[in-house]
């Protein structure tokens, strides 16, 4: 898997959906299904949150040596949670968006998403 890069605009941008794409390269000698997943972590939350929350996954069937681009959409409702008043909210702040073939830290590429 190759790392992905998010664009860094020179001026603040407003998005309702963020799309992340990364490239999956099949390196073995047999056709097989490769999985890739995205997780999110709220870096500073008003309530205790999981360290990693699975937000999506894909299975990609590839031939030996084949490459595929996998995209994930991060929408506001994917970052929402229930606060102390049991109201579903998306708090402003920084979120780590992690993409990889497992949830192990060494398998993940990370980008910071700032919600305002």
Beta strands, then each sheet from edge to edge (+ up, - down):
strand 1: 17-25
strand 2: 32-42
strand 3: 53-62
strand 4: 67-75
strand 5: 81-82
strand 6: 88-89
strand 7: 93-100
strand 8: 108-115
sheet 1: 1+ 4-
sheet 2: 3+ 2- 7+ 8-
sheet 3: 5+ 6-
end
